[in-house]
Amino acid sequence: MIFNELLILFLYGISIGSFANVLIYRLPRGESPVLPASHCTKCNTPIKFYHNIPVISWFLLKGKCAYCNEKISMRYPIIEFLSGLIAIAVYFKIGLFIETFIVILIFILLLVLSLIDWDFRAVPDSINLLILTFAIFNDINNISNNIENALLFAGGFALLRFYISFFVKREAMGEGDIMVAGTIGAMVGSYVGVFTIFLSALISIIAFIFYRERELPFVPFLSLALFITWLFERDVIILLNNILRV
């Protein structure tokens, strides 16, 4: 029974991951994510359905287009496989419910947002708002609390943005960061949410050590920190409670 559920969710995850690759490539270029159908970016030949099986097709094609032998980035199967792992991780946290599919979608779309931000230093509002909306409705029993926490964190981040930008004399954070902060509030609440922001800053500092020559986007670190704190939310709460007792 558990194996069947895991298989269903993994297939769901890699399928969404396959579409995630389309979003990552097309949205920053102003292209429709739906039309035209999947095609080689070099020779424009439409891709057959059996050449577009998540993860598997890349290996069967040896990482090349079946028609013009153009190399296909290994990022494609990696994103698909990561999406499958995200689905499994969410299952082990909350089990199999309608909300499970929503939460999986939220984190895969955050992966999309993170990679677009990493490549282009900008994020599409359409995906960001969609994620925030899903986050608000990820728990139908706490929608009002989710809205309240989303507004609290989005507003707090906006205020922080104004202060930091004033002192450093340049734009410190983007609007995309503010919306992701709202998602954090909706997903984990204010208590764990504050720790999530702290963790994202810590991860970004570590990453900066290895990428000194470039200005790093913040959305990937916010997204990763949210995934970690959401997944281990109980442990984070215990940790925070122990720290505050000291």
C-alpha positions in Angstrom: 0.0 0.0 0.0 2.7 2.5 1.0 4.8 1.5 -2.0 1.8 2.2 -4.4 1.2 5.6 -2.8 4.9 6.5 -3.0 5.0 5.4 -6.7 1.9 7.5 -7.5 3.4 10.6 -5.8 6.8 10.1 -7.4 5.2 9.9 -10.8 3.2 12.9 -10.0 6.3 14.7 -8.9 8.4 14.0 -11.9 5.5 14.8 -14.2 5.2 18.2 -12.6 9.0 18.5 -12.7 8.9 17.9 -16.5 6.5 20.8 -16.9 8.6 22.8 -14.4 11.5 22.6 -17.0 9.2 24.2 -19.6 8.3 27.0 -17.2 12.0 27.6 -16.3 13.0 27.9 -20.0 10.0 29.7 -21.4 8.7 32.2 -18.9 11.8 34.4 -18.7 11.8 34.5 -22.5 8.2 35.7 -22.6 7.0 32.5 -24.3 3.8 30.6 -23.6 4.3 27.6 -21.3 1.6 25.7 -23.2 2.0 26.5 -26.9 3.7 25.5 -29.1 4.2 21.9 -27.9 7.6 20.7 -26.6 10.2 21.0 -29.3 14.0 21.1 -29.7 15.3 24.6 -29.0 17.8 24.3 -31.9 16.1 22.5 -34.7 12.5 23.3 -33.5 11.4 19.7 -34.3 8.4 18.7 -32.1 9.4 16.2 -29.5 7.6 12.8 -29.6 5.8 11.8 -26.4 8.2 8.8 -26.0 11.1 11.2 -26.2 9.6 13.3 -23.4 9.2 10.7 -20.6 10.5 12.4 -17.4 14.0 11.3 -16.3 14.1 8.2 -18.5 14.1 9.8 -22.0 17.2 11.8 -21.2 19.2 8.7 -20.6 17.7 6.8 -23.5 18.6 9.7 -25.8 22.0 9.9 -24.2 21.4 13.6 -23.4 21.0 14.6 -27.1 18.1 15.6 -29.3 16.9 12.6 -31.3 16.9 14.7 -34.5 19.8 17.1 -34.6 22.0 15.7 -31.8 22.0 19.0 -29.9 23.1 18.4 -26.3 20.3 18.5 -23.7 21.3 19.9 -20.4 21.5 17.5 -17.5 19.5 20.0 -15.5 16.3 18.6 -17.1 16.4 15.1 -15.5 17.9 16.5 -12.3 14.9 18.9 -11.9 12.5 16.1 -12.7 14.1 13.7 -10.2 14.3 16.4 -7.5 10.6 17.0 -8.0 9.9 13.3 -7.5 12.0 13.4 -4.3 10.1 16.5 -3.1 6.8 14.6 -3.6 8.1 11.6 -1.5 9.4 14.0 1.2 6.0 15.7 1.5 4.3 12.3 1.7 6.4 11.2 4.6 5.6 14.5 6.4 1.8 14.6 5.9 0.7 11.4 4.2 -1.6 11.1 1.2 -4.4 13.7 1.2 -5.7 16.3 -1.3 -3.4 18.9 0.5 -0.4 16.6 -0.3 -0.7 17.4 -4.0 -1.1 21.1 -3.3 2.0 21.2 -1.1 4.1 19.2 -3.6 3.0 21.7 -6.3 4.0 24.6 -4.0 7.6 23.4 -3.5 8.1 22.4 -7.1 7.0 25.8 -8.2 9.4 27.3 -5.6 12.1 25.3 -7.3 11.0 26.9 -10.6 11.1 30.3 -9.1 14.5 29.7 -7.5 16.1 28.6 -10.8 14.6 31.5 -12.8 15.9 33.9 -10.1 19.3 32.3 -10.2 19.6 32.5 -14.0 17.9 35.9 -14.6 17.9 37.8 -11.2 14.1 38.2 -11.6 11.1 36.1 -10.9 7.7 36.0 -12.7 4.9 37.4 -10.6 2.4 35.0 -12.2 4.2 32.0 -10.6 5.0 33.8 -7.4 1.3 34.8 -6.8 0.2 31.3 -7.7 2.5 29.8 -5.1 1.3 32.3 -2.5 -2.3 31.5 -3.3 -1.7 27.7 -3.0 0.1 28.4 0.3 -2.9 30.2 1.7 -5.1 27.3 0.9 -2.6 24.5 1.8 -4.6 23.9 5.0 -8.3 24.6 4.5 -8.9 24.5 8.2 -6.6 27.5 8.8 -7.2 29.7 5.8 -7.8 32.9 7.9 -4.6 32.3 10.0 -2.6 31.6 6.8 -3.8 34.9 5.3 -2.9 36.8 8.5 0.6 35.3 8.6 1.1 35.8 4.9 0.2 39.5 5.3 2.4 39.8 8.4 5.5 38.4 6.7 4.9 40.2 3.4 4.4 43.5 5.2 7.4 42.9 7.4 9.6 42.1 4.5 8.4 45.2 2.6 9.2 47.4 5.6 12.6 45.8 6.0 13.2 46.4 2.3 12.6 50.1 2.6 15.0 50.4 5.6 17.8 48.4 4.2 17.5 50.1 0.8 17.7 53.5 2.5 20.9 52.7 4.4 22.7 50.9 1.6 21.6 53.5 -1.0 20.4 50.8 -3.5 17.6 48.3 -3.9 18.2 45.7 -1.3 15.5 43.2 -2.0 13.0 42.6 -4.8 9.3 42.4 -4.8 9.6 38.7 -5.5 11.3 38.2 -2.1 8.4 39.9 -0.4 5.9 37.5 -2.0 8.0 34.5 -1.0 8.1 35.9 2.5 4.3 35.9 2.4 4.4 32.2 1.3 6.6 31.4 4.3 4.2 33.0 6.7 1.3 31.1 5.2 3.1 27.7 5.2 4.8 27.7 8.6 3.3 30.6 10.6 5.0 33.4 12.4 6.9 31.4 15.0 8.7 29.0 12.6 8.7 31.7 9.9 11.1 33.9 11.7 13.5 31.0 12.0 13.0 30.3 8.3 14.2 33.8 7.4 17.2 33.5 9.7 18.1 30.1 8.2 17.8 31.5 4.7 20.2 34.3 5.5 22.6 31.8 7.1 22.5 29.6 4.0 23.0 32.6 1.7 26.1 33.6 3.7 27.6 30.1 3.2 26.8 30.3 -0.5 28.4 33.7 -0.8 31.7 32.2 0.4 31.7 30.1 -2.8 30.3 32.8 -5.2 32.1 35.9 -4.1 32.2 37.4 -7.5 28.5 37.5 -8.1 25.5 39.1 -6.4 23.3 36.2 -5.2 19.5 36.2 -5.5 17.7 35.6 -2.3 14.6 33.6 -3.5 16.5 30.2 -3.8 17.7 30.5 -0.2 14.2 31.5 1.1 12.7 28.6 -0.8 15.3 26.1 0.5 15.0 27.3 4.1 11.2 27.0 3.9 11.4 23.4 2.6 13.7 22.5 5.4 11.7 24.2 8.2 8.4 22.9 6.8 9.7 19.4 6.6 11.2 19.4 10.1 8.7 21.8 11.6 8.2 19.9 14.9 12.0 19.7 15.4 12.4 23.4 14.7 9.6 24.2 17.3 11.3 22.0 19.9 14.7 23.7 19.1 13.2 27.2 19.4 11.4 26.3 22.6 14.6 25.1 24.2 16.5 28.2 23.1 13.9 30.5 24.5 13.9 28.7 27.8 17.7 29.4 28.2 
